[in-house]
Amino acid sequence: MYPNYPVRQDQLISIWGVGQMINFPNGESLMISGLDAWEKMYEQITNMDEIKIRDTRLATRLKVDHFRKPPDFRDKSSGINIENKGLKIPTVRFPKWHYCPKCGYLKKLTLYNNGLIYCPECKKNQRSLPMIPIHFVAVCKLGHIEDFPFERWVHEGNYCKNEGKLKIRTGPYISVICSCGNKKSMSNIYQNAALNSIKTCSGQRPWLGEDDDTKEHCGAPLEVRPISASNVYFPMVEKSLFLPRYEKKHSQKILQFIDSKWDAIDILLEKAGIEGVFDLAKRNNINFEEFKNALEERLDDNKKSKTKQKANLTENQYRKQEYLAILQNKGDSNQNFYVVENNIDDYEIESFFSNIICVPKLKETRAFCGFTRLNVYNGETIEDMKNMLMLSNKINWLPAIENFGEGIFFEFNNKRLKKWINYDSVQNRARRMINQYNKDRSKRYQSKRELNAIFILLHTFAHCFIRQLSYVCGYNSASLQERLYFSTELQMQGVLIYTTSSDADGSLGGVVNQGKPGNLEPLLYSTLETVEYCSADPICIKSEGQGANGSNLAACHNCVLLSETSCEENNNLLDRCMVIGETDDQLVGYFKI
């Protein structure tokens, strides 16, 4: 993260994570290095407390000890009392092939070339220009990436016997020319199997410093893609709500002390037991008895979290813990999880919901655990993807960020849901959508998901509510997110609408305020009124299938769809008819029965 190449922290654990290429305005293309290089960068840190994130529940699930934030850049001249100055995210230069925009000369650099490179051919005539990286690469479905094999392309799979120089020529079509006389068009490089007769994948992982393109130890087919293509890099990010560790009786001073000094406490506990931290508490003017009680709760919570996660919980079982924490009114204002339950009878609405709960404080941890190429999912486990991020097996952390915010939780009325889902027309619409959705998943090597109409209702309601909420809460719709809690087996039927910010002070209260009795009712009814009509009707409401893979029915950009930052399901499985009913069958809508 160079001072003149700024990258946001949240981008480094998502779209521009380890193994991704970033194109900068001056023509340089850099790839974020693996965690081994990050480890060396972290060795320069003087205060690890502000870098480490401790979320035992998520860390145990991902089988790491802790998480680390990508450091923000602090100029070395910014002040004598500023810690962790001059830290930069490590990168390598990729693609290595560069060309001269003036003469077309091709030159292959190394992963570690720094700064702008000038054309050596034009330099002879004193009119050299900075060379530009080639804008396409070769990738395989196992996550490897390498430079386009120009020399073997122009020589039909072989290397030039005369070690000729290569140039790119533009015109009606792009071609590559060797000084030995060979020439070949590049017009068909994006076709399937274009490189099959040239070479197969050599298993290169340049973000880890692997640079040998003469070996062919992977053997998978290569596909050529522009470096900016969306399917060159799919980041895998695990999200988790931080659950309260303590009862409500402890002061904020005690809790902040334990969190900030956890590494020191952990070492003292290992050496001398709980009595060994007495001096540490005394030096910081902390009441030892209160500190001891809170610490014992923290240790007990850590033990319980690790025990639960060792059972390899499914995604639904993992979310059930959050679901219960919200319903059981856990946490308090001194912690990063605070729930305020309102009496459902205080809301002047019908029995659509069994619970409406405001969450004034929450913390979300987002951990980067790997990436895939070409397909969103190629059959990898989380361990497979983690292994692509590092060479050393001693690295026991992953990059992550933590965001603070607020939200509103809706638990749908189970009795009303059972009545609604028994309508044949509801089941028929849901079956069409889910079958199409699973058909598309099978093409991408993903397993079938067991869903029903209730999931589609929860998801569509969340979208409709977010769009309407954005008009009154002070946040745009891209800043609001959904977290769906659905499982017939585990009896979950709820949705959390929330917003988060990287600022430790969290958000401004605009979302929670709209969830209070007296404010929520007009917002809910205006949501239902707005979604009754779409500017694309009657085409939208009569749709037989729309969206990226045809798994949506009455849902388009004019009425239901949200930005990628807001939706957990990539805008799939949406149908506003399940919220407000069809034109000729109102009972399809949950809010119409």
Secondary structure, DSSP 8 states (H G I E B T S, - for coil): --TTS---TGGGGTTT-TT-EEE-TTS-EEEE--HHHHHHHHTT-S-GGGTEE--HHHHHHTT-SEEE-------TTS-TT--STT----EEE-S-EEE-TTT-BEEE--TT--S--B-HHHHTTT---B-EE-SEEEE-TTS-EEE--HHHHHTTTS--TT---EEEE-SSS-EEEETTS-EEE-TTTTSTTTTTTT-------GGGT----S--SS----EEEETT-GGG-EEEEEEEE----S-TTS-HHHHHHHHHTHHHHHHHHHHH-GGGGHHHHHHTT--HHHHHHHHHHHHHHHHHHHHHHTT---HHHHHHHHHHHHHTT-EETTTTEEEEE--GGGS-S-TTEEEEEEEEEEEEEEEEEEEESSSS-SS--HHHHHHTT-S-S---EEEEEEEEEEEEEEEE-HHHHHHHHTSHHHHHHHHHHHHHHHHHHHHTT-------HHHHHHHHHHHHHHHHHTTTSSS-GGGEEEEEEEETTTTEEEEEEEEEESSTT---SHHHHHTSTTTHHHHHHHHHHHHT--TTTTTTTT-S-BSTTS-BSS--TTTT---TTT-SSTT-S--THHHH--SS-GGGSGGG-
